[in-house]
Amino acid sequence: MQKTTLGNSGVQVSRLALGCMLMGTQTSEEDSVEMLHRYVDGAGGSFLDTADCYAWWTSPTARGGESEELLGRWFARTGRRDEIFLATKGSAQPVDVPGLWADAPSRGGEPDWERARREFAGASRSALTDALEGSLRRLGTDYIDLYYVHVDDLDTPLEETLETLTGFVASGKVRHLGWSNVRTWRLESIRQLCQRYGWPAPVAVQQQHSYLRRKAGSESVSIVGSEQLDYLRRHDLSLVAYSPILKGVYDVPAKRAAHHVMTEYAGPDADARFAAVEKLAADLGATPNQVVLAWLLRQDLVTLIGPRTLDQFDAAVPALALTLTDAQVAFLDAAGA
Ligand SMILES: NC(=O)c1ccc[n+]([C@@H]2O[C@H](COP(=O)([O-])OP(=O)(O)OC[C@H]3O[C@@H](n4cnc5c(N)ncnc54)[C@H](OP(=O)(O)O)[C@@H]3O)[C@@H](O)[C@H]2O)c1
Protein backbone atom coordinates (compact mmCIF):
# COMPACT_ATOMS: atom_id res chain seq x y z
CA MET A 1 0.00 0.00 0.00
CA GLN A 2 1.36 3.41 -0.94
CA LYS A 3 1.72 5.91 1.87
CA THR A 4 1.52 9.64 2.32
CA THR A 5 2.69 11.94 5.10
CA LEU A 6 -0.04 13.24 7.36
CA GLY A 7 0.24 17.01 7.39
CA ASN A 8 3.42 18.18 9.11
CA SER A 9 3.33 15.27 11.58
CA GLY A 10 6.03 13.24 9.85
CA VAL A 11 3.77 10.19 10.19
CA GLN A 12 3.28 7.99 7.14
CA VAL A 13 -0.26 6.70 6.61
CA SER A 14 -1.95 4.52 3.99
CA ARG A 15 -3.22 6.47 0.99
CA LEU A 16 -6.37 4.34 0.98
CA ALA A 17 -8.10 4.41 4.37
CA LEU A 18 -10.95 2.10 5.34
CA GLY A 19 -14.09 3.75 6.70
CA CYS A 20 -15.72 1.56 9.34
CA MET A 21 -18.91 3.64 9.63
CA LEU A 22 -21.31 0.81 8.83
CA MET A 23 -19.46 -1.94 10.68
CA GLY A 24 -21.60 -3.42 13.44
CA THR A 25 -24.85 -2.07 12.00
CA GLN A 26 -25.44 -2.40 8.25
CA THR A 27 -22.37 -4.59 7.82
CA SER A 28 -22.48 -7.77 9.91
CA GLU A 29 -19.77 -8.65 12.41
CA GLU A 30 -18.59 -11.52 10.21
CA ASP A 31 -18.33 -9.42 7.05
CA SER A 32 -16.74 -6.52 8.93
CA VAL A 33 -14.02 -8.76 10.35
CA GLU A 34 -13.39 -10.26 6.92
CA MET A 35 -13.21 -6.77 5.40
CA LEU A 36 -10.68 -5.68 8.04
CA HIS A 37 -8.63 -8.78 7.25
CA ARG A 38 -8.77 -8.14 3.48
CA TYR A 39 -7.82 -4.48 3.97
CA VAL A 40 -4.93 -5.10 6.37
CA ASP A 41 -3.52 -8.43 5.13
CA GLY A 42 -4.67 -8.37 1.51
CA ALA A 43 -4.30 -4.72 0.53
CA GLY A 44 -1.61 -3.88 3.09
CA GLY A 45 -3.58 -0.97 4.57
CA SER A 46 -3.40 0.27 8.14
CA PHE A 47 -5.55 3.43 8.37
CA LEU A 48 -9.01 2.85 9.91
CA ASP A 49 -11.64 5.56 10.37
CA THR A 50 -14.58 5.54 12.76
CA ALA A 51 -16.52 7.92 15.04
CA ASP A 52 -18.39 7.76 18.33
CA CYS A 53 -21.73 8.33 16.57
CA TYR A 54 -21.44 5.51 13.97
CA ALA A 55 -23.98 4.59 13.10
CA TRP A 56 -27.03 5.78 15.09
CA TRP A 57 -29.09 6.54 11.97
CA THR A 58 -28.99 3.08 10.44
CA SER A 59 -32.01 1.72 12.35
CA PRO A 60 -34.32 2.75 15.21
CA THR A 61 -32.43 0.39 17.53
CA ALA A 62 -28.94 1.67 16.72
CA ARG A 63 -27.53 4.23 19.18
CA GLY A 64 -24.06 5.13 17.86
CA GLY A 65 -20.87 3.48 19.10
CA GLU A 66 -21.53 0.15 17.33
CA SER A 67 -18.60 0.66 14.93
CA GLU A 68 -16.13 1.48 17.72
CA GLU A 69 -17.37 -1.49 19.75
CA LEU A 70 -16.81 -3.83 16.82
CA LEU A 71 -13.29 -2.51 16.31
CA GLY A 72 -12.67 -2.88 20.04
CA ARG A 73 -13.66 -6.56 19.85
CA TRP A 74 -11.42 -7.02 16.79
CA PHE A 75 -8.44 -5.41 18.52
CA ALA A 76 -9.01 -7.53 21.65
CA ARG A 77 -9.29 -10.75 19.63
CA THR A 78 -6.38 -10.12 17.27
CA GLY A 79 -4.02 -7.99 19.36
CA ARG A 80 -3.51 -5.80 16.28
CA ARG A 81 -4.20 -2.37 17.78
CA ASP A 82 -0.61 -1.20 17.41
CA GLU A 83 -0.48 -2.13 13.70
CA ILE A 84 -3.30 0.28 12.97
CA PHE A 85 -3.37 4.04 12.53
CA LEU A 86 -6.72 4.61 14.22
CA ALA A 87 -8.84 7.69 13.66
CA THR A 88 -12.04 8.47 15.51
CA LYS A 89 -14.16 11.55 16.05
CA GLY A 90 -16.28 13.27 18.66
CA SER A 91 -18.88 16.07 18.83
CA ALA A 92 -21.53 14.84 16.37
CA GLN A 93 -23.41 12.36 18.56
CA PRO A 94 -27.02 13.57 18.79
CA VAL A 95 -28.27 14.45 22.24
CA ASP A 96 -31.45 12.34 22.04
CA VAL A 97 -31.17 9.48 19.55
CA PRO A 98 -34.43 7.71 20.52
CA GLY A 99 -36.30 11.02 20.23
CA LEU A 100 -35.03 11.43 16.67
CA TRP A 101 -36.92 8.30 15.69
CA ALA A 102 -40.25 9.48 17.08
CA ASP A 103 -42.66 10.11 14.20
CA ALA A 104 -40.24 8.45 11.75
CA PRO A 105 -43.18 7.06 9.70
CA SER A 106 -44.25 10.64 8.93
CA ARG A 107 -40.78 11.21 7.43
CA GLY A 108 -40.81 8.09 5.28
CA GLY A 109 -39.07 6.05 8.00
CA GLU A 110 -36.18 8.52 8.36
CA PRO A 111 -34.94 9.93 11.67
CA ASP A 112 -35.28 13.66 12.29
CA TRP A 113 -32.08 14.84 10.59
CA GLU A 114 -32.80 18.52 11.07
CA ARG A 115 -33.03 18.07 14.83
CA ALA A 116 -29.93 15.86 14.81
CA ARG A 117 -27.99 18.70 13.15
CA ARG A 118 -29.25 21.21 15.73
CA GLU A 119 -28.95 19.16 18.91
CA PHE A 120 -25.60 17.39 18.98
CA ALA A 121 -22.97 16.89 21.69
CA GLY A 122 -20.70 19.65 20.41
CA ALA A 123 -17.11 20.49 21.26
CA SER A 124 -17.29 21.93 24.77
CA ARG A 125 -14.75 20.70 27.32
CA SER A 126 -17.22 18.36 29.01
CA ALA A 127 -18.75 17.04 25.78
CA LEU A 128 -15.40 16.27 24.17
CA THR A 129 -13.99 14.75 27.35
CA ASP A 130 -16.99 12.43 27.64
CA ALA A 131 -16.78 11.62 23.93
CA LEU A 132 -13.08 10.71 24.06
CA GLU A 133 -13.45 8.58 27.20
CA GLY A 134 -16.39 6.74 25.57
CA SER A 135 -14.39 6.11 22.40
CA LEU A 136 -11.36 4.80 24.32
CA ARG A 137 -13.63 2.47 26.31
CA ARG A 138 -15.47 1.10 23.28
CA LEU A 139 -12.27 0.70 21.26
CA GLY A 140 -10.48 -0.94 24.19
CA THR A 141 -7.40 1.20 23.69
CA ASP A 142 -5.62 3.89 25.65
CA TYR A 143 -4.72 6.07 22.67
CA ILE A 144 -6.20 7.41 19.45
CA ASP A 145 -3.80 8.17 16.60
CA LEU A 146 -5.95 10.87 15.03
CA TYR A 147 -8.84 12.52 16.87
CA TYR A 148 -11.18 14.78 14.90
CA VAL A 149 -13.75 17.32 15.93
CA HIS A 150 -16.42 15.69 13.76
CA VAL A 151 -18.75 18.64 13.15
CA ASP A 152 -17.64 22.15 13.84
CA ASP A 153 -19.35 23.68 16.90
CA LEU A 154 -19.77 27.43 16.41
CA ASP A 155 -21.43 27.88 19.82
CA THR A 156 -18.46 26.80 21.94
CA PRO A 157 -15.55 29.25 22.22
CA LEU A 158 -12.79 27.91 20.02
CA GLU A 159 -10.29 28.47 22.84
CA GLU A 160 -12.22 26.04 25.06
CA THR A 161 -12.21 23.35 22.37
CA LEU A 162 -8.53 23.83 21.56
CA GLU A 163 -7.47 23.84 25.22
CA THR A 164 -9.40 20.61 25.72
CA LEU A 165 -7.75 19.01 22.69
CA THR A 166 -4.35 20.22 23.91
CA GLY A 167 -5.02 18.37 27.17
CA PHE A 168 -5.87 15.20 25.22
CA VAL A 169 -2.52 15.36 23.42
CA ALA A 170 -0.57 16.21 26.61
CA SER A 171 -2.12 13.19 28.36
CA GLY A 172 -1.01 10.86 25.55
CA LYS A 173 -4.60 9.76 24.89
CA VAL A 174 -4.51 11.44 21.47
CA ARG A 175 -1.50 11.64 19.17
CA HIS A 176 -2.70 13.93 16.37
CA LEU A 177 -5.67 16.25 15.83
CA GLY A 178 -8.04 16.81 12.95
CA TRP A 179 -11.22 18.69 12.09
CA SER A 180 -14.09 17.66 9.86
CA ASN A 181 -16.99 19.44 8.14
CA VAL A 182 -15.34 22.78 8.68
CA ARG A 183 -15.19 26.14 6.94
CA THR A 184 -11.86 27.58 5.78
CA TRP A 185 -12.16 30.72 7.94
CA ARG A 186 -12.48 28.48 10.98
CA LEU A 187 -9.34 26.59 10.00
CA GLU A 188 -7.54 29.92 9.84
CA SER A 189 -8.84 30.92 13.30
CA ILE A 190 -7.69 27.55 14.65
CA ARG A 191 -4.28 27.95 13.05
CA GLN A 192 -3.78 31.42 14.49
CA LEU A 193 -4.86 30.44 18.00
CA CYS A 194 -2.63 27.37 18.00
CA GLN A 195 0.29 29.46 16.81
CA ARG A 196 -0.34 32.18 19.42
CA TYR A 197 -0.68 29.83 22.40
CA GLY A 198 1.61 27.00 21.31
CA TRP A 199 -1.28 24.53 21.16
CA PRO A 200 -1.02 21.45 18.91
CA ALA A 201 -2.64 22.28 15.59
CA PRO A 202 -4.67 19.92 13.41
CA VAL A 203 -2.71 17.93 10.84
CA ALA A 204 -5.70 16.62 8.87
CA VAL A 205 -9.05 17.86 7.64
CA GLN A 206 -11.75 15.35 6.73
CA GLN A 207 -14.14 16.65 4.10
CA GLN A 208 -16.34 15.20 1.38
CA HIS A 209 -14.34 15.10 -1.84
CA SER A 210 -14.78 13.29 -5.11
CA TYR A 211 -14.42 13.78 -8.86
CA LEU A 212 -17.69 15.66 -9.29
CA ARG A 213 -17.48 19.33 -8.39
CA ARG A 214 -20.05 20.94 -6.14
CA LYS A 215 -22.52 23.21 -7.88
CA ALA A 216 -21.89 26.92 -8.05
CA GLY A 217 -23.55 28.54 -5.06
CA SER A 218 -23.35 25.41 -2.90
CA GLU A 219 -22.89 26.44 0.71
CA SER A 220 -22.04 22.98 1.97
CA VAL A 221 -19.64 23.09 4.91
CA SER A 222 -18.68 19.49 4.22
CA ILE A 223 -17.64 19.49 0.56
CA VAL A 224 -14.15 20.77 -0.03
CA GLY A 225 -13.96 23.40 -2.77
CA SER A 226 -11.01 24.67 -4.80
CA GLU A 227 -10.33 27.56 -2.41
CA GLN A 228 -10.22 25.22 0.60
CA LEU A 229 -8.00 22.76 -1.30
CA ASP A 230 -5.61 25.60 -1.91
CA TYR A 231 -5.69 26.56 1.80
CA LEU A 232 -4.98 22.99 2.90
CA ARG A 233 -2.00 22.71 0.56
CA ARG A 234 -0.56 26.05 1.66
CA HIS A 235 -0.77 25.11 5.31
CA ASP A 236 0.37 21.51 5.00
CA LEU A 237 -2.92 20.05 6.19
CA SER A 238 -3.74 16.61 4.82
CA LEU A 239 -7.11 16.20 3.19
CA VAL A 240 -8.85 12.97 4.13
CA ALA A 241 -11.46 12.65 1.38
CA TYR A 242 -14.65 10.96 2.53
CA SER A 243 -17.46 9.68 0.28
CA PRO A 244 -14.90 9.44 -2.55
CA ILE A 245 -17.28 7.54 -4.83
CA LEU A 246 -20.28 9.51 -3.62
CA LYS A 247 -22.09 6.41 -2.41
CA GLY A 248 -21.53 4.60 -5.71
CA VAL A 249 -23.21 7.01 -8.14
CA TYR A 250 -20.47 6.56 -10.75
CA ASP A 251 -21.22 2.86 -11.23
CA VAL A 252 -24.97 2.97 -10.77
CA PRO A 253 -26.70 5.58 -12.94
CA ALA A 254 -30.04 4.86 -11.22
CA LYS A 255 -28.54 6.11 -7.97
CA ARG A 256 -27.73 9.47 -9.55
CA ALA A 257 -31.36 10.30 -9.98
CA ALA A 258 -32.47 9.21 -6.54
CA HIS A 259 -29.63 9.70 -4.05
CA HIS A 260 -29.58 12.75 -1.74
CA VAL A 261 -25.80 12.95 -2.23
CA MET A 262 -26.45 14.39 -5.71
CA THR A 263 -28.26 17.48 -4.36
CA GLU A 264 -25.01 19.44 -4.20
CA TYR A 265 -23.73 18.24 -7.59
CA ALA A 266 -26.50 17.54 -10.13
CA GLY A 267 -26.30 19.63 -13.29
CA PRO A 268 -24.44 19.98 -16.58
CA ASP A 269 -20.97 19.94 -14.98
CA ALA A 270 -21.74 16.65 -13.22
CA ASP A 271 -23.16 15.21 -16.48
CA ALA A 272 -19.98 16.11 -18.36
CA ARG A 273 -17.83 14.56 -15.64
CA PHE A 274 -19.92 11.37 -15.55
CA ALA A 275 -19.46 11.10 -19.33
CA ALA A 276 -15.68 11.55 -19.05
CA VAL A 277 -15.25 9.00 -16.33
CA GLU A 278 -17.48 6.49 -18.13
CA LYS A 279 -15.47 6.91 -21.35
CA LEU A 280 -12.13 6.39 -19.63
CA ALA A 281 -13.48 3.44 -17.65
CA ALA A 282 -14.66 1.79 -20.88
CA ASP A 283 -11.25 2.40 -22.52
CA LEU A 284 -9.42 0.92 -19.52
CA GLY A 285 -11.78 -2.00 -18.87
CA ALA A 286 -12.30 -0.65 -15.34
CA THR A 287 -15.41 0.51 -13.51
CA PRO A 288 -16.19 4.24 -13.22
CA ASN A 289 -15.85 3.98 -9.40
CA GLN A 290 -12.35 2.54 -9.84
CA VAL A 291 -11.35 5.34 -12.20
CA VAL A 292 -12.53 7.94 -9.69
CA LEU A 293 -10.59 6.22 -6.91
CA ALA A 294 -7.48 5.97 -9.12
CA TRP A 295 -7.81 9.69 -9.92
CA LEU A 296 -7.96 10.51 -6.19
CA LEU A 297 -5.12 8.13 -5.36
CA ARG A 298 -2.86 10.06 -7.76
CA GLN A 299 -3.30 13.16 -5.58
CA ASP A 300 -1.63 14.16 -2.36
CA LEU A 301 -4.50 13.17 -0.07
CA VAL A 302 -5.98 10.19 1.76
CA THR A 303 -8.90 8.48 0.02
CA LEU A 304 -11.38 7.18 2.60
CA ILE A 305 -13.70 4.49 1.21
CA GLY A 306 -16.75 3.11 3.01
CA PRO A 307 -17.83 -0.19 1.47
CA ARG A 308 -20.92 -1.77 3.01
CA THR A 309 -20.35 -5.24 1.55
CA LEU A 310 -17.36 -7.44 0.82
CA ASP A 311 -18.14 -7.26 -2.89
CA GLN A 312 -18.00 -3.47 -2.71
CA PHE A 313 -14.67 -3.66 -0.91
CA ASP A 314 -13.30 -6.07 -3.52
CA ALA A 315 -14.53 -3.76 -6.28
CA ALA A 316 -12.60 -0.81 -4.82
CA VAL A 317 -9.21 -2.46 -4.27
CA PRO A 318 -8.18 -2.79 -7.97
CA ALA A 319 -8.07 1.02 -8.07
CA LEU A 320 -4.79 0.77 -6.15
CA ALA A 321 -3.19 -0.90 -9.18
CA LEU A 322 -4.88 1.34 -11.74
CA THR A 323 -2.23 3.94 -12.48
CA LEU A 324 -3.58 6.71 -14.67
CA THR A 325 -1.23 8.37 -17.13
CA ASP A 326 -0.74 12.13 -17.08
CA ALA A 327 -2.81 12.35 -20.26
CA GLN A 328 -5.66 10.41 -18.67
CA VAL A 329 -5.59 12.64 -15.60
CA ALA A 330 -5.56 15.71 -17.84
CA PHE A 331 -8.55 14.33 -19.76
CA LEU A 332 -10.51 13.86 -16.51
CA ASP A 333 -9.45 17.24 -15.14
CA ALA A 334 -10.53 19.04 -18.29
CA ALA A 335 -14.05 17.60 -18.35
CA GLY A 336 -16.86 19.86 -17.23
CA ALA A 337 -19.41 22.42 -18.27
N1 LIG B 1 -16.50 13.16 8.50
C1 LIG B 1 -17.72 12.91 8.11
O1 LIG B 1 -18.66 13.66 8.38
C2 LIG B 1 -17.99 11.65 7.33
C3 LIG B 1 -19.18 11.51 6.60
C4 LIG B 1 -19.38 10.33 5.88
C5 LIG B 1 -18.42 9.34 5.91
N2 LIG B 1 -17.28 9.50 6.65
C6 LIG B 1 -16.25 8.45 6.70
O2 LIG B 1 -15.84 8.15 5.39
C7 LIG B 1 -16.04 6.77 5.10
C8 LIG B 1 -16.43 6.64 3.66
O3 LIG B 1 -17.59 7.45 3.39
P1 LIG B 1 -18.79 6.88 2.55
O4 LIG B 1 -19.24 5.61 3.14
O5 LIG B 1 -19.75 7.97 2.36
O6 LIG B 1 -17.97 6.59 1.17
P2 LIG B 1 -18.32 5.96 -0.22
O7 LIG B 1 -17.30 4.88 -0.43
O8 LIG B 1 -18.39 7.07 -1.21
O9 LIG B 1 -19.77 5.36 -0.08
C9 LIG B 1 -20.02 4.09 0.44
C10 LIG B 1 -21.31 3.57 -0.18
O10 LIG B 1 -21.13 3.49 -1.56
C11 LIG B 1 -21.85 2.40 -2.10
N3 LIG B 1 -20.90 1.56 -2.84
C12 LIG B 1 -19.67 1.17 -2.46
N4 LIG B 1 -19.09 0.43 -3.42
C13 LIG B 1 -19.97 0.36 -4.43
C14 LIG B 1 -19.96 -0.27 -5.70
N5 LIG B 1 -18.90 -0.98 -6.13
N6 LIG B 1 -21.04 -0.12 -6.48
C15 LIG B 1 -22.09 0.60 -6.07
N7 LIG B 1 -22.19 1.20 -4.86
C16 LIG B 1 -21.12 1.07 -4.06
C17 LIG B 1 -22.50 1.68 -0.94
O11 LIG B 1 -23.83 2.16 -0.91
P3 LIG B 1 -25.07 1.16 -0.59
O12 LIG B 1 -25.01 1.01 0.90
O13 LIG B 1 -26.23 1.95 -1.08
O14 LIG B 1 -24.83 -0.11 -1.34
C18 LIG B 1 -21.71 2.17 0.27
O15 LIG B 1 -22.50 2.22 1.42
C19 LIG B 1 -17.07 6.30 6.12
O16 LIG B 1 -16.97 4.92 6.39
C20 LIG B 1 -16.71 7.13 7.32
O17 LIG B 1 -15.62 6.51 8.00
C21 LIG B 1 -17.05 10.65 7.32
The ligand as an SDF file (V2000), in Angstrom:
LIG
                    3D

 48 52  0  0  0  0  0  0  0  0999 V2000
  -16.5030   13.1640    8.4980 N   0  0  0  0  0  0  0  0  0  0  0  0
  -17.7180   12.9140    8.1050 C   0  0  0  0  0  0  0  0  0  0  0  0
  -18.6570   13.6620    8.3780 O   0  0  0  0  0  0  0  0  0  0  0  0
  -17.9910   11.6490    7.3290 C   0  0  0  0  0  0  0  0  0  0  0  0
  -19.1840   11.5130    6.5980 C   0  0  0  0  0  0  0  0  0  0  0  0
  -19.3800   10.3320    5.8840 C   0  0  0  0  0  0  0  0  0  0  0  0
  -18.4210    9.3370    5.9070 C   0  0  0  0  0  0  0  0  0  0  0  0
  -17.2840    9.5000    6.6490 N   0  0  0  0  0  0  0  0  0  0  0  0
  -16.2520    8.4520    6.7030 C   0  0  0  0  0  0  0  0  0  0  0  0
  -15.8410    8.1540    5.3920 O   0  0  0  0  0  0  0  0  0  0  0  0
  -16.0400    6.7700    5.1030 C   0  0  0  0  0  0  0  0  0  0  0  0
  -16.4350    6.6430    3.6620 C   0  0  0  0  0  0  0  0  0  0  0  0
  -17.5890    7.4500    3.3890 O   0  0  0  0  0  0  0  0  0  0  0  0
  -18.7860    6.8780    2.5470 P   0  0  0  0  0  0  0  0  0  0  0  0
  -19.2450    5.6070    3.1390 O   0  0  0  0  0  0  0  0  0  0  0  0
  -19.7480    7.9750    2.3620 O   0  0  0  0  0  0  0  0  0  0  0  0
  -17.9740    6.5900    1.1670 O   0  0  0  0  0  0  0  0  0  0  0  0
  -18.3160    5.9630   -0.2170 P   0  0  0  0  0  0  0  0  0  0  0  0
  -17.3030    4.8780   -0.4260 O   0  0  0  0  0  0  0  0  0  0  0  0
  -18.3930    7.0670   -1.2120 O   0  0  0  0  0  0  0  0  0  0  0  0
  -19.7700    5.3580   -0.0840 O   0  0  0  0  0  0  0  0  0  0  0  0
  -20.0190    4.0910    0.4420 C   0  0  0  0  0  0  0  0  0  0  0  0
  -21.3090    3.5720   -0.1790 C   0  0  0  0  0  0  0  0  0  0  0  0
  -21.1260    3.4880   -1.5640 O   0  0  0  0  0  0  0  0  0  0  0  0
  -21.8500    2.3980   -2.1010 C   0  0  0  0  0  0  0  0  0  0  0  0
  -20.9010    1.5640   -2.8370 N   0  0  0  0  0  0  0  0  0  0  0  0
  -19.6650    1.1680   -2.4650 C   0  0  0  0  0  0  0  0  0  0  0  0
  -19.0920    0.4270   -3.4240 N   0  0  0  0  0  0  0  0  0  0  0  0
  -19.9670    0.3570   -4.4350 C   0  0  0  0  0  0  0  0  0  0  0  0
  -19.9580   -0.2690   -5.6950 C   0  0  0  0  0  0  0  0  0  0  0  0
  -18.9000   -0.9780   -6.1290 N   0  0  0  0  0  0  0  0  0  0  0  0
  -21.0390   -0.1160   -6.4830 N   0  0  0  0  0  0  0  0  0  0  0  0
  -22.0880    0.6010   -6.0720 C   0  0  0  0  0  0  0  0  0  0  0  0
  -22.1870    1.1970   -4.8640 N   0  0  0  0  0  0  0  0  0  0  0  0
  -21.1230    1.0740   -4.0650 C   0  0  0  0  0  0  0  0  0  0  0  0
  -22.4950    1.6810   -0.9380 C   0  0  0  0  0  0  0  0  0  0  0  0
  -23.8340    2.1570   -0.9060 O   0  0  0  0  0  0  0  0  0  0  0  0
  -25.0740    1.1650   -0.5890 P   0  0  0  0  0  0  0  0  0  0  0  0
  -25.0140    1.0120    0.9010 O   0  0  0  0  0  0  0  0  0  0  0  0
  -26.2350    1.9470   -1.0800 O   0  0  0  0  0  0  0  0  0  0  0  0
  -24.8320   -0.1110   -1.3370 O   0  0  0  0  0  0  0  0  0  0  0  0
  -21.7110    2.1750    0.2650 C   0  0  0  0  0  0  0  0  0  0  0  0
  -22.4950    2.2190    1.4190 O   0  0  0  0  0  0  0  0  0  0  0  0
  -17.0710    6.2970    6.1230 C   0  0  0  0  0  0  0  0  0  0  0  0
  -16.9690    4.9190    6.3920 O   0  0  0  0  0  0  0  0  0  0  0  0
  -16.7050    7.1280    7.3160 C   0  0  0  0  0  0  0  0  0  0  0  0
  -15.6200    6.5130    8.0020 O   0  0  0  0  0  0  0  0  0  0  0  0
  -17.0540   10.6510    7.3230 C   0  0  0  0  0  0  0  0  0  0  0  0
  1  2  1  0
  2  3  2  0
  2  4  1  0
  4  5  1  0
  4 48  2  0
  5  6  2  0
  6  7  1  0
  7  8  2  0
  8  9  1  0
  8 48  1  0
  9 10  1  0
  9 46  1  0
 10 11  1  0
 11 12  1  0
 11 44  1  0
 12 13  1  0
 13 14  1  0
 14 15  2  0
 14 16  1  0
 14 17  1  0
 17 18  1  0
 18 19  2  0
 18 20  1  0
 18 21  1  0
 21 22  1  0
 22 23  1  0
 23 24  1  0
 23 42  1  0
 24 25  1  0
 25 26  1  0
 25 36  1  0
 26 27  1  0
 26 35  1  0
 27 28  2  0
 28 29  1  0
 29 30  1  0
 29 35  2  0
 30 31  1  0
 30 32  2  0
 32 33  1  0
 33 34  2  0
 34 35  1  0
 36 37  1  0
 36 42  1  0
 37 38  1  0
 38 39  2  0
 38 40  1  0
 38 41  1  0
 42 43  1  0
 44 45  1  0
 44 46  1  0
 46 47  1  0
M  CHG  2   8   1  16  -1
M  END
$$$$
